[in-house]
Amino acid sequence: MNLRFLETFVWVARLKSFRLTAEKLFSTQASISSRIAALESELGVQLFLRDSRGVTLTGEGVRVLEYAEQVMDTMQAMKQAISQPGEAGGLIRVGAMDTVVHTWLSPFVARLMERYPSVEIELTADTARNLCEQLHKGYLDLVFQTDMLRSDTVRNQALARFAVNWVVSSRSLLNRPYHSLEALSSERIITFSKNSRPHQDLLNLLHTGNIQNPRVSCVNSVAAMTRLIRDGFGVGALPAALVVDELADGSLALVEGVPELPPMDIVATWRTGVGLELSENLVALAQRVVAEFAQQAGDDRVLLPDGIADTP
């Protein structure tokens, strides 16, 4: 039996799409269809039902999938057993939201390249929502974003919680005491992209405080957001861990004495299955890198989940 056909069958079953499988395996839809047809002919059963909604497994397909995954797992285990740990190769597609890009992504990539020199890494920076969608479609293998995803095909690991603070330019008129959330919200508030988790948390806090018609500017770039806050355009609602240097040199200041914003969760989410075992190793590596970053940023700014070591 052709192992390539089995691998193709497994990916079609997971992605529920011949087109997405073709993109995943760098092939064409015609080639993918031909492989599945050949496998169905060899086994003497129909593996998939095709309709306008997509592709679903038949009863026979469900039974075949269990054995196919066992075969692929065995092949992967054999490859790992005869190779050196540091010689893992292939392509890993990693997605990260802007907050991760501007905090600990660079040391993570450096450590990854040192530990796995034969692995090619493809990076995508985008919003958490878009990253999750790309992971679901099979375009990414591992993403760092804000939410736990509920799916049979992915796993999640909480990496950290970033305290979200009110931040202002220390040289602007905005740098003054505020006696209430209502007083602060009379100013323009600058935060993350619309409908992101931090944006939703901000709106919920303002709603709870009965704040009517707040002026909220959503920005999808941490660099642009920081520049706008530093120039006195408004009050920032973002993690202090993002502006450690600006707080240290005095160009930015924290606003105290008003209700705190909910913290931002940093979550690793990755696809599971044959050929994706490297992702789990990279999540463990990310945990160590985040722990080191937390030490540098301060415990009041980055909180680690229980059980994550604070040393590499």
N, C-alpha and C positions, 0 to 999 in steps of 0.2 A: 504493500500500500504506500502511495506517495505521501511522504510526511509534509511536503509543501501544501498538498491538497487538504490535509488535516488541519494545518495551521490556518489556511484560508477559511475553512469551515468554522473554526473556533472564533475567528475575528468577525465573521459575518454574524454569528450567533450573538456575539457581545455587542456589536455596534448596530445590529438590526438594519444594516444598509450595505448593499453591494458597492455603492458609490464611495461611502466612507472607508470601507475595507480596501477598495482600490487605492485610495489616497494613502491609507495607513501602510500598505505594502508596496507602494510605489509601482502600481500596476494599472491596468485598465479594467473597466467594468466588464468588458467582453471576456477578458482573460479570467477574471474572478468567476463569472458565470460558467465559463468552460470548465474550470477546476471543480466547481460544485456539481455540475452535471456529470463529470467523469466519476466523482466520488459516489454520487447517487447510483450511477450505473454499476459500479463495482460492488456496492453494498446491496443493491437491489431494493432500495427504499427511497421514498421522497423525504428529504431532510427539511425543506422549507416550504411555507405557504407564502405566496406573493400576492399582495393586493395594493390598492391605492394608498393604504396607510403605512405600508412598508413591508418588512420581512419578519415572519414569526416561525419558530420551530414547530415541526409536526411532533406527534408523540414519539415516533421513531427517532426524530432529530434530537429530542431531549435525552433519550437513552444513549445515542451515539456521542453526544457532547460530553457526557460524564467520562466515557472511555477515552475520547480524543484528548481531553484535558489531562488525563492521567499519562497518556503517551507523551504529550508535550512537556509535562512536568518532569518525566523521567529523562527525556532528552536534554532538558535544561540542566538537570542535576548532574548528568554525565559530563556535560561541557564544563560545568563549574569544578567538578572533581578532578579533571585532567588539566586544568589551567591554574596558574598561580593567582592568589587573591588580588594582587595589584594589577593583573593583566585584564581585568574586565574591560570590555570594549563596547562599541555600538554607539547609538545616538540616544540621548536623554533630552526630552523637550520640557523645559521648565518655564512656568509662568509666575510672575510676581507682581503684586500691586505696588503702587508708587511708594507707599510707606516702607515696604521691605527694601525696595531699590535704594532708598536714601538712608537706610540704616545698616543692615547687616548682610545684604546680598553680595557685596564685593568680597568680603572675607570668606563667605560661604563658597563662592565660585573658585577663589584661590585655593581653598582647602580641598575642594572637589578635584581640581586639576592636579593637585599634588598627590592625592590619594589614588585617583583613577586617571593616570596620564593618557590612557588609550581611549577614554570616553570622550565623545564629541558632545558638547552641550549647546543646545539651541535655546536662547532666552527670548521670552516675550514679556513685555511690560504692558499692563492694561488694567482696567478697573476690575474689582473683585467679581462683579457680575459677569463681565465678558470672559474672564478667565475660567469661571465655573462652566460657562456654556461651551467653551472650547475643550475643556476637559471631558465634558459629557459627550461631545461629538467625536472624541478620539484624537483631536489635534494636539493635545498636550498630555504629558504623562504625570506631571507633578506640578501643583500650583500652591502658592502661598497667598492666602487671602483671609477673609474675615468670618466666614460662616462654616458650620458643620454641614456637610452635604449628606442627605439621606438617600442612599442608593446601594443596591446589592453589588455593584461593580467597583465601588470606591471605598477607601478607608480614610479616616481623619485622625489627626494628632494635634492637640492643642500645644502650641509652642510657647506662647507668652500672652500677657495682657498689657497693653500700653496705656498708661494713664493719659487721658485727654484733658488738656488744660485750656484756660483762657489766656491768650497771649497778645501783647500789644507792643508797639514801638515805644521804647523807653524815652525817645525824644519827641513824642507827639503829645497832643492834648488828651489823647485817649489813656495815657498813663496816669491815672488818678484813682482814688478810692471809689467804689461803687457800693451803695448801701443795700442793693437788692438786684435780683435777676432782671427785674423790669427796668431798672435804671441802666444796666449794662446793655440790654436789648434795644435801647433807644438808639444805639449806634449800629452801624452796619456790621454784620457778622460774616466772617469768611471761613468757609469750611470745604469739605471734600465734595466730589461730584454728586449731582442730584441722584437721589434714591440709593446712594451707598449706605452701608450700615451706619457710619458716623453721622451722615446727614439725617437719617431717620431718627437716630438717638437724640440728636440736637432738637429736631422738631417736636419729638415727644416731650422733652424736658421743657421746652417753651410752652407747649400746650398744657402741660401739667401746671405750669406757673401762670396760666391764663393770660399769656402774652398774645396780643392781637396784632396781626399784620407785621411781623418782624421783617427787617430787611436782611435777607440771607443771600449771600453771593456764593455760588457753588463753583469750585475750581478743580479741574481734573489733573492738575500738576502741582506737586509739592513745592517745586522750585518757584513756580509762579505765585503760589499761595504765600510762601515765605517772603518773597519780594514785596508783595502787596501789603502784607502786615508790617514789614520793616519800613515801608514808605508811608505808613500811617493811614492806609486806605480804610482800615476797619479793625475790629477785634477778631483775632483768630481763634478758632476752635479746632485744635489739633494736638497730637501728642508732643509733650515737651522733649521726648527722645529724638524728635526730628530736628530740633533747633538747639541742641546742646551747645554748639559753638557760639551761636548768637546770644544765648542766655549767659554764657561765660564771659563774652567780651562786652556785655552790657548794652548791645544794640536792641535786644528784646527783653521784655520783663513779663512775669506772670501776674495775673490779676487774682488776688486773694479775696476771701470774704463773701463770695457768691456761691450758689449751689454748683456742685461739681458735675461735670459731664460723665456719662457712662464710659468705662474703659473700652478700648478697642482690642478685640481678640485677634490674635495672629494664629492662623490654622494652616497646617500642611494637609493637603488632600491629594491623593494619588490613586491612579487606576491599578487594580490588582489583576493578577493572572500570569499566564505563561509569557516569558520574555520581559516582564516588568519588575523582576525581583530587585533590580538595582535601585528602584525608587525608594524602597523601604530602607536600604542602607543610607541613602541620601537624606532621608528624614531624620535618622539617628545623627547624622553629621550636622544637619541643620539645628538640632536640639543643642548640640555642644556649642556651635557658633553663637546661637541666640543667648545661651547662658553666659558666654564671655562678654557679649554686648551688654547684657543686663548689668554685669559687674561694672562696666565702664560708665553706663548711663546713670546708674543708681537704682536702688531697690524701690524708691518711691516713684520711679518713672516706668520701670519695666518689672512686672511681677511674673515669676516663673510658676508653672503648674507644679503641684506636689510630685516628687519623684524624679524631677529633672535635675541632674547634677549641675553644680556651679563651676565645675572644672572640666577641661577637655579630657 
